[in-house]
Amino acid sequence: MSRQQIRDLILRHAPAHGTADVPIEGLQLIRVSEPVPTVPVIYPASLCVLVEGQKRVYLGGEAKTYGDCTFLCCTTPLPVEAEVPQASPSNPVLG
């Protein structure tokens, strides 16, 4: 499956800003249509993969940016600060 096909599936199944549950247990899709300021969150044990755009996570004073050809893997719940510095309706962050 190509990156464009995956992007199209996410756009179809996550039609609005935010997260969308799908019938596959443990899988959520995300569509971010506007910048999100830095907020404290707890990432659950998960694998976060972005197909388009970037997110930035702050942990222990260090910033980690992931997106496009990278991913974030949390093996345990992780308290972080996260942000989406750039996103728009015409150029959303998709994952």
All heavy atoms as an XYZ file, in Angstrom:
712
protein
N       0.851     -1.164      0.000
C       0.000      0.000      0.000
C       0.902      1.233      0.000
O       1.856      1.315      0.763
C      -0.905     -0.036      1.233
C      -1.875      1.110      1.284
S      -3.069      0.968      2.650
C      -4.192     -0.227      1.992
N       0.592      2.185     -0.819
C       1.404      3.394     -0.928
C       1.063      4.383      0.187
O       0.002      4.296      0.817
C       1.183      4.064     -2.281
O      -0.092      4.697     -2.317
N       1.967      5.313      0.404
C       1.737      6.373      1.387
C       0.479      7.168      1.034
O      -0.311      7.529      1.903
C       2.956      7.286      1.447
C       2.752      8.460      2.352
C       3.953      9.362      2.346
N       4.515      9.254      3.658
C       5.713      9.597      3.998
N       6.543     10.053      3.109
N       6.127      9.492      5.226
N       0.249      7.431     -0.246
C      -0.937      8.173     -0.678
C      -2.212      7.395     -0.355
O      -3.203      7.979      0.086
C      -0.872      8.484     -2.176
C      -2.028      9.325     -2.677
C      -2.110     10.691     -2.028
O      -1.102     11.375     -1.885
N      -3.295     11.103     -1.604
N      -2.209      6.082     -0.531
C      -3.383      5.274     -0.207
C      -3.664      5.305      1.295
O      -4.824      5.393      1.712
C      -3.188      3.838     -0.681
C      -3.209      3.688     -2.183
C      -2.811      2.297     -2.623
O      -1.809      1.755     -2.161
N      -3.597      1.712     -3.522
N      -2.608      5.233      2.103
C      -2.784      5.313      3.560
C      -3.322      6.688      3.943
O      -4.230      6.805      4.761
C      -1.459      4.999      4.284
C      -1.043      3.552      4.020
C      -1.587      5.265      5.781
C       0.359      3.216      4.465
N      -2.760      7.735      3.347
C      -3.235      9.109      3.600
C      -4.723      9.221      3.271
O      -5.504      9.762      4.037
C      -2.418     10.087      2.759
C      -2.796     11.528      2.954
C      -2.013     12.420      1.961
N      -2.301     13.810      2.166
C      -3.397     14.433      1.739
N      -4.328     13.771      1.089
N      -3.576     15.719      1.980
N      -5.130      8.686      2.115
C      -6.539      8.754      1.709
C      -7.448      8.001      2.678
O      -8.555      8.455      2.990
C      -6.711      8.209      0.289
C      -6.069      9.101     -0.766
O      -5.757     10.275     -0.462
O      -5.857      8.607     -1.896
N      -6.990      6.842      3.185
C      -7.776      6.086      4.163
C      -7.950      6.881      5.461
O      -9.041      6.907      6.039
C      -7.107      4.746      4.458
C      -7.293      3.663      3.410
C      -6.381      2.479      3.698
C      -8.750      3.226      3.348
N      -6.868      7.525      5.928
C      -6.965      8.316      7.157
C      -7.920      9.480      6.946
O      -8.778      9.743      7.794
C      -5.574      8.809      7.611
C      -4.711      7.622      8.034
C      -5.710      9.811      8.769
C      -3.251      7.973      8.282
N      -7.818     10.168      5.814
C      -8.726     11.288      5.538
C     -10.180     10.836      5.510
O     -11.066     11.535      5.989
C      -8.348     11.958      4.215
C      -7.063     12.773      4.226
C      -6.670     13.186      2.805
C      -7.208     14.000      5.118
N     -10.434      9.635      4.984
C     -11.803      9.127      4.901
C     -12.344      8.719      6.271
O     -13.495      8.974      6.604
C     -11.866      7.936      3.948
C     -13.281      7.415      3.755
C     -13.369      6.350      2.716
N     -12.168      5.520      2.731
C     -11.920      4.571      1.864
N     -12.758      4.302      0.902
N     -10.819      3.847      1.943
N     -11.495      8.087      7.107
C     -11.961      7.548      8.382
C     -11.764      8.503      9.561
O     -12.266      8.240     10.652
C     -11.291      6.204      8.665
C     -11.717      5.148      7.703
N     -12.953      4.536      7.756
C     -11.076      4.613      6.636
C     -13.056      3.664      6.777
N     -11.938      3.689      6.077
N     -11.026      9.582      9.355
C     -10.878     10.642     10.362
C     -11.226     11.953      9.670
O     -10.351     12.751      9.342
C      -9.454     10.662     10.915
N     -12.512     12.179      9.417
C     -12.924     13.317      8.591
C     -12.828     14.679      9.277
O     -12.909     15.696      8.604
C     -14.380     12.987      8.245
C     -14.848     12.143      9.386
C     -13.647     11.352      9.823
N     -12.641     14.690     10.589
C     -12.599     15.961     11.316
C     -11.368     16.020     12.212
O     -10.743     14.992     12.503
C     -13.869     16.127     12.161
N     -11.052     17.221     12.670
C      -9.935     17.444     13.592
C     -10.118     16.582     14.842
O     -11.202     16.519     15.400
C      -9.913     18.936     13.960
C      -8.836     19.314     14.926
N      -7.594     19.711     14.509
C      -8.820     19.358     16.271
C      -6.847     19.998     15.578
N      -7.581     19.790     16.649
N      -9.070     15.872     15.243
C      -9.117     15.059     16.457
C      -8.785     13.607     16.170
O      -8.289     13.259     15.107
N      -9.070     12.755     17.147
C      -8.815     11.327     16.984
C     -10.100     10.616     16.585
O     -11.199     11.064     16.910
C      -8.272     10.690     18.285
O      -9.202     10.908     19.330
C      -6.921     11.276     18.660
N      -9.938      9.513     15.879
C     -11.080      8.713     15.441
C     -10.800      7.258     15.755
O      -9.729      6.741     15.420
C     -11.313      8.905     13.942
N     -11.743      6.616     16.404
C     -11.644      5.175     16.648
C     -12.069      4.444     15.383
O     -12.926      4.910     14.633
C     -12.542      4.764     17.814
C     -12.029      5.298     19.145
O     -10.804      5.299     19.352
O     -12.859      5.716     19.974
N     -11.483      3.302     15.168
C     -11.840      2.456     14.030
C     -12.128      1.051     14.562
O     -11.826      0.760     15.718
C     -10.712      2.437     12.965
C     -10.537      3.805     12.341
C      -9.407      1.960     13.545
N     -12.714      0.174     13.737
C     -13.087     -1.155     14.230
C     -11.918     -2.082     14.555
O     -12.130     -3.225     14.909
C     -13.922     -1.742     13.089
C     -14.300     -0.618     12.224
C     -13.272      0.439     12.417
N     -10.703     -1.616     14.447
C      -9.533     -2.438     14.780
C      -9.125     -2.106     16.207
O      -8.777     -0.955     16.514
C      -8.368     -2.170     13.805
C      -8.802     -2.497     12.381
C      -7.139     -2.975     14.217
C      -7.828     -2.054     11.318
N      -9.189     -3.088     17.102
C      -8.888     -2.866     18.515
C      -7.485     -2.283     18.690
O      -6.507     -2.779     18.129
C      -9.001     -4.174     19.291
C      -8.814     -3.985     20.780
C      -8.960     -5.283     21.556
O      -9.529     -6.248     21.025
O      -8.495     -5.316     22.702
N      -7.406     -1.201     19.454
C      -6.124     -0.580     19.767
C      -5.633      0.429     18.745
O      -4.603      1.057     18.943
N      -6.355      0.609     17.648
C      -5.932      1.542     16.606
C      -6.788      2.797     16.651
O      -8.015      2.723     16.717
C      -6.051      0.899     15.223
C      -5.661      1.789     14.039
C      -4.178      2.136     14.088
C      -6.009      1.099     12.724
N      -6.122      3.935     16.642
C      -6.799      5.222     16.523
C      -6.142      5.993     15.398
O      -4.930      5.883     15.168
C      -6.666      6.049     17.796
C      -7.571      5.641     18.913
C      -7.520      6.658     20.041
O      -6.462      7.126     20.421
N      -8.670      6.993     20.567
N      -6.926      6.761     14.704
C      -6.415      7.643     13.664
C      -6.456      9.066     14.187
O      -7.296      9.405     15.017
C      -7.254      7.519     12.394
C      -7.354      6.120     11.805
C      -8.262      6.129     10.585
C      -5.986      5.580     11.448
N      -5.552      9.898     13.689
C      -5.511     11.288     14.130
C      -5.437     12.202     12.920
O      -4.773     11.896     11.931
C      -4.319     11.548     15.076
C      -4.347     12.976     15.598
C      -2.999     11.225     14.414
C      -3.344     13.259     16.695
N      -6.190     13.282     13.028
C      -6.159     14.344     12.016
C      -6.095     15.663     12.780
O      -6.987     15.972     13.564
C      -7.407     14.288     11.155
C      -7.466     15.363     10.092
C      -8.743     15.201      9.304
N      -8.772     16.077      8.165
C      -9.482     15.848      7.067
N     -10.214     14.754      6.984
N      -9.470     16.700      6.079
N      -5.039     16.415     12.561
C      -4.857     17.704     13.224
C      -4.873     18.770     12.145
O      -4.006     18.792     11.269
C      -3.545     17.747     14.034
C      -3.406     19.081     14.747
C      -3.495     16.598     15.027
N      -5.879     19.652     12.201
C      -6.100     20.636     11.147
C      -5.665     22.047     11.523
O      -5.885     22.979     10.753
C      -7.587     20.661     10.774
O      -7.998     19.390     10.365
N      -5.094     22.202     12.707
C      -4.607     23.516     13.134
C      -3.474     23.299     14.134
O      -3.399     22.242     14.763
C      -5.723     24.329     13.767
C      -6.344     23.663     14.968
C      -7.603     24.367     15.449
O      -8.435     24.745     14.605
O      -7.744     24.515     16.667
N      -2.570     24.259     14.271
C      -1.486     24.094     15.239
C      -2.044     23.850     16.644
O      -3.094     24.380     17.014
C      -0.743     25.430     15.175
C      -1.072     25.984     13.830
C      -2.480     25.530     13.545
N      -1.334     23.034     17.404
C      -1.708     22.735     18.788
C      -0.553     23.198     19.667
O       0.581     22.763     19.470
C      -1.971     21.230     18.997
C      -2.266     20.926     20.451
C      -3.102     20.750     18.099
N      -0.824     24.103     20.631
C       0.251     24.567     21.504
C       0.741     23.443     22.413
O       0.084     22.413     22.561
C      -0.405     25.682     22.314
C      -1.857     25.371     22.299
C      -2.117     24.673     20.985
N       1.868     23.660     23.031
C       2.441     22.669     23.933
C       1.499     22.400     25.097
O       1.060     23.330     25.771
C       3.802     23.154     24.460
O       4.634     23.456     23.339
C       4.474     22.094     25.297
N       1.162     21.122     25.293
C       0.272     20.722     26.385
C       0.842     19.483     27.067
O       1.460     18.636     26.411
C      -1.166     20.412     25.893
C      -1.858     21.656     25.382
C      -1.162     19.350     24.819
N       0.654     19.349     28.384
C       1.090     18.125     29.057
C       0.106     16.989     28.758
O      -1.101     17.186     28.787
C       1.071     18.501     30.539
C       0.125     19.652     30.644
C       0.135     20.344     29.317
N       0.646     15.836     28.427
C      -0.169     14.653     28.145
C       0.564     13.415     28.653
O       1.760     13.462     28.912
C      -0.466     14.478     26.633
C      -1.299     15.602     26.095
C       0.810     14.339     25.838
N      -0.166     12.350     28.781
C       0.462     11.063     29.082
C       0.223     10.171     27.869
O      -0.915      9.828     27.549
C      -0.110     10.423     30.363
C       0.223     11.308     31.550
C       0.469      9.017     30.548
C      -0.292     10.815     32.875
N       1.306      9.845     27.184
C       1.207      8.917     26.060
C       1.113      7.512     26.637
O       1.944      7.121     27.446
C       2.443      9.007     25.176
C       2.419     10.082     24.113
C       1.522     11.133     24.143
C       3.308     10.043     23.061
C       1.512     12.109     23.174
C       3.314     11.021     22.077
C       2.416     12.047     22.136
O       2.410     13.016     21.164
N       0.120      6.742     26.238
C       0.063      5.346     26.695
C       1.144      4.535     25.997
O       1.772      5.011     25.040
C      -1.333      4.904     26.251
C      -1.630      5.756     25.068
C      -0.958      7.082     25.329
N       1.364      3.323     26.447
C       2.273      2.441     25.710
C       1.715      2.323     24.297
O       0.572      1.919     24.109
C       2.338      1.078     26.385
N       2.500      2.750     23.316
C       1.972      2.830     21.956
C       3.076      3.008     20.933
O       4.225      3.311     21.266
C       0.991      4.000     21.851
O       1.631      5.211     22.231
N       2.683      2.866     19.688
C       3.522      3.182     18.552
C       2.781      4.275     17.789
O       1.663      4.065     17.331
C       3.734      1.956     17.664
C       4.519      2.175     16.380
C       5.954      2.602     16.703
C       4.514      0.920     15.529
N       3.394      5.449     17.694
C       2.776      6.594     17.023
C       3.451      6.789     15.674
O       4.658      7.038     15.613
C       2.933      7.853     17.866
S       2.269      7.701     19.528
N       2.672      6.674     14.620
C       3.191      6.794     13.261
C       2.431      7.907     12.559
O       1.198      7.890     12.517
C       3.013      5.470     12.483
C       3.528      5.610     11.070
C       3.690      4.318     13.202
N       3.159      8.859     12.011
C       2.544      9.927     11.239
C       2.817      9.697      9.763
O       3.944      9.400      9.368
C       3.082     11.294     11.663
C       2.762     11.715     13.096
C       3.341     13.097     13.379
C       1.274     11.704     13.367
N       1.793      9.834      8.953
C       1.912      9.681      7.514
C       2.232     11.027      6.873
O       2.885     11.095      5.844
C       0.603      9.100      6.930
C       0.644      9.036      5.422
C       0.336      7.735      7.510
N       1.768     12.094      7.529
C       1.983     13.434      6.994
C       2.085     14.421      8.148
O       1.315     14.349      9.101
C       0.814     13.797      6.082
C       1.017     15.047      5.283
C       0.003     15.142      4.164
O      -0.026     14.265      3.293
O      -0.777     16.099      4.206
N       3.035     15.331      8.072
C       3.208     16.354      9.094
C       4.151     15.918     10.197
O       4.787     14.863     10.117
N       4.232     16.758     11.238
C       5.145     16.493     12.348
C       4.517     16.851     13.682
O       3.684     17.753     13.761
C       6.433     17.304     12.200
C       7.272     16.919     11.020
C       8.576     17.686     10.970
O       8.703     18.765     11.543
N       9.558     17.141     10.293
N       4.948     16.135     14.712
C       4.617     16.454     16.102
C       5.933     16.597     16.854
O       6.943     16.002     16.475
C       3.787     15.348     16.748
C       2.365     15.281     16.236
C       1.589     14.183     16.925
C       1.106     14.644     18.278
N       0.237     13.634     18.929
N       5.896     17.368     17.925
C       7.088     17.539     18.761
C       6.714     17.150     20.183
O       5.677     17.548     20.703
C       7.560     18.983     18.714
C       8.900     19.196     19.386
C       9.447     20.600     19.152
N       9.672     20.812     17.728
C       9.213     21.866     17.042
N       8.513     22.801     17.647
N       9.459     21.996     15.757
N       7.595     16.350     20.796
C       7.392     15.873     22.156
C       8.588     16.314     22.995
O       9.731     16.212     22.553
C       7.270     14.330     22.177
C       7.166     13.806     23.593
C       6.078     13.882     21.360
N       8.308     16.801     24.203
C       9.355     17.224     25.126
C       9.385     16.256     26.298
O       8.368     16.016     26.936
C       9.082     18.639     25.645
C       9.034     19.673     24.552
C       7.846     19.981     23.913
C      10.186     20.347     24.152
C       7.790     20.930     22.907
C      10.147     21.292     23.152
C       8.947     21.577     22.533
O       8.900     22.524     21.536
N      10.570     15.713     26.567
C      10.749     14.772     27.659
C      12.098     15.043     28.307
O      13.129     15.039     27.624
C      10.691     13.326     27.153
C      10.956     12.238     28.188
C       9.872     12.243     29.262
C      11.039     10.875     27.525
N      12.078     15.313     29.601
C      13.332     15.542     30.320
C      14.140     16.696     29.763
O      15.360     16.626     29.735
N      13.465     17.738     29.289
C      14.165     18.901     28.767
C      14.643     18.760     27.333
O      15.246     19.685     26.790
N      14.393     17.619     26.712
C      14.806     17.416     25.323
C      13.592     17.371     24.408
O      12.569     16.788     24.749
C      15.580     16.109     25.169
C      16.955     16.131     25.786
C      17.744     14.883     25.427
O      17.730     14.480     24.241
O      18.337     14.309     26.347
N      13.732     17.981     23.236
C      12.669     17.967     22.236
C      12.953     16.883     21.213
O      14.077     16.759     20.731
C      12.569     19.315     21.547
N      11.936     16.099     20.910
C      12.016     15.061     19.875
C      10.908     15.345     18.865
O       9.738     15.437     19.236
C      11.814     13.660     20.449
C      12.763     13.299     21.562
C      14.157     13.109     21.045
C      15.066     12.679     22.193
N      16.451     12.743     21.847
N      11.283     15.498     17.607
C      10.304     15.718     16.550
C      10.167     14.437     15.751
O      11.162     13.802     15.407
C      10.755     16.871     15.630
O      10.903     18.052     16.420
C       9.736     17.140     14.542
N       8.929     14.039     15.497
C       8.717     12.856     14.672
C       7.627     13.125     13.662
O       6.790     13.999     13.829
C       8.411     11.610     15.515
C       7.074     11.605     16.221
C       6.000     10.921     15.667
C       6.891     12.253     17.442
C       4.773     10.894     16.313
C       5.669     12.223     18.084
C       4.614     11.547     17.514
O       3.407     11.525     18.151
N       7.682     12.391     12.577
C       6.711     12.539     11.506
C       7.246     11.941     10.230
O       8.345     11.389     10.199
N       6.476     12.033      9.166
C       6.822     11.511      7.843
C       7.562     10.177      7.883
O       6.937      9.157      7.858
C       7.586     12.550      7.032
C       6.703     13.743      6.662
O       5.472     13.608      6.727
O       7.245     14.793      6.326
N       8.858     10.154      7.988
C       9.612      8.893      7.914
C      10.142      8.450      9.265
O      11.057      7.626      9.342
C      10.764      9.044      6.923
S      10.198      9.285      5.242
N       9.614      8.974     10.354
C      10.025      8.571     11.696
C       8.781      8.239     12.507
O       7.657      8.456     12.058
C      10.840      9.682     12.406
O      10.033     10.854     12.505
C      12.108     10.006     11.632
N       8.976      7.733     13.731
C       7.848      7.367     14.574
C       8.260      7.524     16.029
O       9.429      7.719     16.345
C       7.380      5.933     14.294
C       8.452      4.907     14.525
C       8.618      4.326     15.767
C       9.303      4.535     13.498
C       9.611      3.388     15.996
C      10.293      3.588     13.702
C      10.451      3.026     14.959
N       7.293      7.420     16.927
C       7.541      7.468     18.359
C       7.035      6.167     18.953
O       5.891      5.769     18.715
C       6.811      8.657     18.994
C       6.926      8.788     20.505
C       8.360      9.154     20.883
C       5.966      9.836     21.018
N       7.890      5.503     19.718
C       7.531      4.246     20.363
C       7.626      4.435     21.874
O       8.695      4.765     22.386
C       8.457      3.131     19.900
S       8.055      1.537     20.641
N       6.523      4.247     22.574
C       6.480      4.342     24.036
C       6.208      2.938     24.570
O       5.151      2.380     24.316
C       5.370      5.280     24.496
S       5.526      6.962     23.910
N       7.168      2.383     25.301
C       6.987      1.029     25.817
C       6.228      1.006     27.139
O       5.767     -0.048     27.567
C       8.340      0.320     25.979
O       9.165      1.105     26.844
C       9.021      0.152     24.630
N       6.137      2.152     27.795
C       5.356      2.309     29.016
C       4.654      3.651     28.939
O       5.035      4.512     28.141
C       6.242      2.290     30.279
O       7.132      3.408     30.231
C       7.039      1.016     30.393
N       3.612      3.887     29.741
C       3.002      5.215     29.759
C       4.073      6.268     30.063
O       4.939      6.066     30.909
C       1.965      5.126     30.871
C       1.620      3.668     30.924
C       2.917      2.952     30.629
N       4.008      7.386     29.333
C       5.064      8.376     29.390
C       4.486      9.773     29.534
O       3.755     10.231     28.658
C       5.881      8.274     28.098
C       7.250      8.853     28.027
C       8.175      8.216     29.067
C       7.824      8.635     26.640
N       4.781     10.478     30.643
C       4.314     11.854     30.782
C       5.226     12.785     29.974
O       6.436     12.824     30.196
C       4.421     12.125     32.283
C       5.512     11.213     32.744
C       5.482     10.012     31.839
N       4.662     13.478     29.019
C       5.426     14.361     28.144
C       4.655     15.667     27.951
O       3.514     15.805     28.395
C       5.683     13.722     26.762
C       6.488     12.440     26.887
C       4.392     13.466     26.016
N       5.291     16.596     27.286
C       4.597     17.749     26.733
C       4.662     17.575     25.229
O       5.689     17.148     24.693
C       5.259     19.051     27.167
C       5.087     19.321     28.648
C       5.664     20.661     29.061
O       6.573     21.169     28.385
O       5.191     21.201     30.064
N       3.576     17.855     24.535
C       3.526     17.625     23.087
C       2.898     18.823     22.396
O       2.088     19.540     22.980
C       2.725     16.366     22.786
N       3.286     19.010     21.135
C       2.720     20.100     20.333
C       2.718     19.708     18.862
O       3.468     18.831     18.436
C       3.510     21.395     20.520
C       4.909     21.362     19.945
C       5.659     22.673     20.095
O       5.042     23.710     20.351
O       6.894     22.643     19.953
N       1.861     20.375     18.129
C       1.856     20.297     16.668
C       2.113     21.721     16.191
O       1.219     22.563     16.231
C       0.512     19.771     16.131
C       0.502     19.793     14.610
C       0.236     18.375     16.643
N       3.360     22.003     15.782
C       3.695     23.386     15.433
C       3.066     23.881     14.140
O       2.784     25.068     14.007
C       5.223     23.395     15.345
C       5.632     21.983     15.244
C       4.521     21.137     15.774
N       2.820     22.984     13.183
C       2.264     23.411     11.906
C       1.203     22.425     11.428
O       1.468     21.232     11.325
C       3.354     23.523     10.843
C       4.397     24.556     11.152
C       5.473     24.604     10.063
O       5.558     23.755      9.199
N       6.320     25.615     10.145
N       0.028     22.956     11.141
C      -1.065     22.161     10.559
C      -2.133     23.124     10.083
O      -2.288     24.225     10.619
C      -1.645     21.203     11.590
N      -2.865     22.715      9.057
C      -3.963     23.523      8.543
C      -4.975     22.576      7.893
O      -4.658     21.411      7.628
C      -3.451     24.528      7.506
O      -3.010     23.848      6.352
N      -6.187     23.060      7.603
C      -7.165     22.188      6.937
C      -6.659     21.660      5.596
O      -6.950     20.519      5.233
C      -8.383     23.104      6.753
C      -8.263     24.099      7.872
C      -6.780     24.345      8.011
N      -5.889     22.455      4.866
C      -5.374     22.000      3.579
C      -4.090     21.183      3.692
O      -3.695     20.511      2.751
C      -5.148     23.194      2.650
O      -4.175     24.044      3.213
N      -3.446     21.228      4.873
C      -2.212     20.485      5.102
C      -2.229     19.914      6.521
O      -1.437     20.323      7.378
C      -1.010     21.408      4.885
C       0.285     20.654      4.781
O       0.288     19.462      4.470
N       1.376     21.318      5.075
N      -3.133     18.952      6.796
C      -3.261     18.423      8.157
C      -2.139     17.456      8.521
O      -1.473     16.902      7.640
C      -4.605     17.692      8.117
C      -4.725     17.233      6.702
C      -4.080     18.327      5.873
N      -1.951     17.275      9.808
C      -1.083     16.221     10.308
C      -1.952     14.971     10.383
O      -3.051     14.989     10.935
C      -0.505     16.594     11.699
C       0.249     15.417     12.303
C       0.403     17.812     11.588
N      -1.466     13.865      9.819
C      -2.244     12.633      9.756
C      -1.454     11.472     10.304
O      -0.260     11.327     10.003
C      -2.602     12.308      8.292
C      -3.401     13.367      7.542
C      -3.522     12.993      6.072
C      -4.768     13.562      8.155
N      -2.098     10.651     11.132
C      -1.410      9.493     11.692
C      -2.356      8.408     12.106
O      -3.558      8.563     12.100
